[in-house]
């Protein structure tokens, strides 16, 4: 949290207010409201894997991607209901079958000079 506050917004308090969900049980992630140009700063921070817009994660509606809600910097206590979509996808055989599997990379022939 402090890294985001220092690199992106003016203060810890502003950073806390911009965050609307936090997840730490199954994966470490948070959702926050920031201007698009600030996402590039976040993306460049060490140990940041992805910076995705909500439209990439959420299929519409107000359901969110999961995680405990955060209101005015206070994260709601952990509750399994906030992770139901993620849990369902991890145990759903049909969901596993729908995943596109990576094709093996072709070996490149080395040309000898």
N, C-alpha and C positions, 0 to 999 in steps of 0.2 A: 504494500500500500504506500509506504513512504517513497519508494522509488518512483511510482507513478506520480505522486504529489510533487516531488522535486523536479521531475523531468517534464511534466505535462501541464499541470495546473499550478495556480499560485500558492495554495496552502493545503495542508492535510485536511482541513475542514471542507474545502471545496472538493477535494478528491473524494472524501467520504460521501458527500452529497450527490456526486455524479454517478456513483455506483448503485445499480439497481438490483443486482443479484450476485451471489458469491457461491462457489461450489468447491468443496474440499474433500468430500468423502470418496468419490470415485475418480475424480480428476480435479485438477486445480485450474480454475477459470473464474473470470468475473465479467460481468456486463456493465458497461458504463457509457454515459452520454458525453461524448467529446466531439469537437469539430474534426472533420476529415483530415485536415493537414496535421493534426496532432497524432493521428494513427501512425504516421510514418515515424514519429519519434518513439512511440511505444514499440513499434515493430523492430526498431534498431537496438532496443535494450537487450542486455544479455539474458539468456534463458527464456526469451519470449518465442514460442513456437508459431503461433498464428495470431493474426488480428483480422477478425472477420466481421462484416456488417451483420446486423440482426437479420436482414433479409436473406442472407445466405443460410442461416441456421434455423430460422422460424418459418414455417409454411403459412404464415398469415395468422391473424387472430392475436390474442393478447397472452397466449400461453407461455411464451418465453422458451428458452432452450433448456431450462432446468436450473437447479441451484436454489439456494435459500434466498428469499427476497431480502433486499437491503433498503431500508427506508430511513432517510436522514442520517446515514452513517451507522445505523444499528442493523446488524444481520439477525434475521429471525433464527431461532433455535433449529437445529437439524430436524427434519421431518421427511420420512420416506416419500411422502406424496409429491415433493418437489422433484423427485428423480424417477417418477414412474415411467416416463417415456424412455429414458436411458436404460432402466432396468429391463423393461419389456424388450427392447431391441437386443439386449445382451442375452436374453434367454429364449427369444422367439426363433424357432427353426426356420420359419418362412423368411424372416428378415435376414438370417445368415445366408440363405439361398439366393436372395435378391442382390447381395453384394457382388459387385463385379470383381472377379479375381484378376490379379495382375498376370499378364502373359510373361513367360520367361523371355528375357532379352536374348536377341540373336547374338551369337558370337561373331565378332568381326574377323574376317580373314586378314591376317597380317601380310602385307605385300613385302616381298623381299626385294631389295634394290640390287 
